[in-house]
């Protein structure tokens, strides 16, 4: 049962980390629904590393171009250099809020009703942003727009908000095209997931977490990596054809379901 739980939660983490539907919300909701014990800190670490592998591999060419542009800036790669710094610095607002209020948020807001209301409210905001952007010519991500999206990302600390959801919503409100909003959200996730993973590893090390249930951990990490890669590929194709409305509808429906069940 532990192996199956690891695979299921890994798949859920991989999919919901990148689709705008809230990974934290689903990982709080599903164990309660099935009566599973808390999966533990170490499991959270390995599935986050799995999703990091997914996004880095999917955007490996773009990320390599950005890294080269930072270390060897030229007139030709000026835009790539700028984008690299915008992505790298986007972690600051969420990092500050996380350091100051992360523990209190974690201990007080992990409640199904809060998850449900966050899913519903930000689902409606996503639908509104998508509707406003429909048919408009998308603008490039500037430093000002990047900072706005980065500040919005800090709200993702509230369970049920969704990091990808809030950044994509902010990108659409800022006038960025659907595809650019999705891609920028994914690229922004690299420093955030990496930093969160390092913090969780340090927390696990200082609290003396033992490596138990290795099969469950490996299954969760692999499942998160594979499902995360599939989720990114799926969303990048879907948003150009259908937009974000299917995800907005899903958020509202799952939020209502959680309120009904709990």
GIGI-V581822 format. One record per residue. RES is the residue in three letters. OMEGA is omega as a letter, one per 40 degrees, with the letter a starting at -180 (none if undefined). Layout:
res=RES omega=OMEGA
res=RES omega=OMEGA
//
This chain:
res=UNK omega=a
res=UNK omega=i
res=UNK omega=i
res=UNK omega=i
res=UNK omega=i
res=UNK omega=i
res=UNK omega=a
res=UNK omega=a
res=UNK omega=i
res=UNK omega=i
res=UNK omega=a
res=UNK omega=i
res=UNK omega=a
res=UNK omega=a
res=UNK omega=a
res=UNK omega=i
res=UNK omega=a
res=UNK omega=i
res=UNK omega=a
res=UNK omega=a
res=UNK omega=i
res=UNK omega=i
res=UNK omega=a
res=UNK omega=i
res=UNK omega=a
res=UNK omega=a
res=UNK omega=i
res=UNK omega=a
res=UNK omega=a
res=UNK omega=i
res=UNK omega=i
res=UNK omega=a
res=UNK omega=a
res=UNK omega=i
res=UNK omega=i
res=UNK omega=i
res=UNK omega=i
res=UNK omega=a
res=UNK omega=i
res=UNK omega=a
res=UNK omega=a
res=UNK omega=i
res=UNK omega=i
res=UNK omega=i
res=UNK omega=a
res=UNK omega=i
res=UNK omega=i
res=UNK omega=i
res=UNK omega=i
res=UNK omega=i
res=UNK omega=i
res=UNK omega=i
res=UNK omega=a
res=UNK omega=a
res=UNK omega=i
res=UNK omega=a
res=UNK omega=a
res=UNK omega=a
res=UNK omega=a
res=UNK omega=a
res=UNK omega=i
res=UNK omega=a
res=UNK omega=i
res=UNK omega=i
res=UNK omega=i
res=UNK omega=i
res=UNK omega=i
res=UNK omega=a
res=UNK omega=i
res=UNK omega=a
res=UNK omega=i
res=UNK omega=a
res=UNK omega=i
res=UNK omega=i
res=UNK omega=a
res=UNK omega=a
res=UNK omega=a
res=UNK omega=a
res=UNK omega=i
res=UNK omega=i
res=UNK omega=i
res=UNK omega=a
res=UNK omega=i
res=UNK omega=i
res=UNK omega=i
res=UNK omega=a
res=UNK omega=a
res=UNK omega=a
res=UNK omega=a
res=UNK omega=a
res=UNK omega=a
res=UNK omega=a
res=UNK omega=i
res=UNK omega=i
res=UNK omega=i
res=UNK omega=i
res=UNK omega=a
res=UNK omega=i
res=UNK omega=a
res=UNK omega=a
res=UNK omega=a
res=UNK omega=a
res=UNK omega=a
res=UNK omega=i
res=UNK omega=a
res=UNK omega=a
res=UNK omega=a
res=UNK omega=a
res=UNK omega=i
res=UNK omega=a
res=UNK omega=a
res=UNK omega=a
res=UNK omega=i
res=UNK omega=i
res=UNK omega=a
res=UNK omega=a
res=UNK omega=i
res=UNK omega=i
res=UNK omega=a
res=UNK omega=a
res=UNK omega=a
res=UNK omega=i
res=UNK omega=i
res=UNK omega=i
res=UNK omega=i
res=UNK omega=i
res=UNK omega=a
res=UNK omega=a
res=UNK omega=i
res=UNK omega=i
res=UNK omega=i
res=UNK omega=a
res=UNK omega=a
res=UNK omega=i
res=UNK omega=a
res=UNK omega=i
res=UNK omega=a
res=UNK omega=i
res=UNK omega=i
res=UNK omega=i
res=UNK omega=i
res=UNK omega=i
res=UNK omega=a
res=UNK omega=i
res=UNK omega=i
res=UNK omega=i
res=UNK omega=i
res=UNK omega=i
res=UNK omega=i
res=UNK omega=i
res=UNK omega=i
res=UNK omega=a
res=UNK omega=a
res=UNK omega=i
res=UNK omega=a
res=UNK omega=i
res=UNK omega=i
res=UNK omega=a
res=UNK omega=i
res=UNK omega=a
res=UNK omega=a
res=UNK omega=i
res=UNK omega=i
res=UNK omega=a
res=UNK omega=a
res=UNK omega=i
res=UNK omega=i
res=UNK omega=i
res=UNK omega=i
res=UNK omega=i
res=UNK omega=i
res=UNK omega=i
res=UNK omega=i
res=UNK omega=i
res=UNK omega=i
res=UNK omega=a
res=UNK omega=a
res=UNK omega=a
res=UNK omega=i
res=UNK omega=i
res=UNK omega=i
res=UNK omega=a
res=UNK omega=i
res=UNK omega=i
res=UNK omega=i
res=UNK omega=a
res=UNK omega=i
res=UNK omega=a
res=UNK omega=a
res=UNK omega=i
res=UNK omega=a
res=UNK omega=a
res=UNK omega=i
res=UNK omega=a
res=UNK omega=i
res=UNK omega=i
res=UNK omega=i
res=UNK omega=i
res=UNK omega=i
res=UNK omega=i
res=UNK omega=i
res=UNK omega=i
res=UNK omega=i
res=UNK omega=a
res=UNK omega=a
res=UNK omega=i
res=UNK omega=i
res=UNK omega=i
res=UNK omega=i
res=UNK omega=i
res=UNK omega=i
res=UNK omega=i
res=UNK omega=a
res=UNK omega=i
res=UNK omega=i
res=UNK omega=a
res=UNK omega=a
res=UNK omega=i
res=UNK omega=i
res=UNK omega=a
res=UNK omega=a
res=UNK omega=i
res=UNK omega=i
res=UNK omega=a
res=UNK omega=a
res=UNK omega=a
res=UNK omega=i
res=UNK omega=i
res=UNK omega=i
res=UNK omega=a
res=UNK omega=i
res=UNK omega=i
res=UNK omega=a
res=UNK omega=a
res=UNK omega=a
res=UNK omega=i
res=UNK omega=a
res=UNK omega=a
res=UNK omega=i
res=UNK omega=a
res=UNK omega=a
res=UNK omega=a
res=UNK omega=a
res=UNK omega=a
res=UNK omega=i
res=UNK omega=i
res=UNK omega=i
res=UNK omega=i
res=UNK omega=i
res=UNK omega=a
res=UNK omega=a
res=UNK omega=a
res=UNK omega=a
res=UNK omega=i
res=UNK omega=i
res=UNK omega=i
res=UNK omega=i
res=UNK omega=i
res=UNK omega=i
res=UNK omega=a
res=UNK omega=a
res=UNK omega=none
//
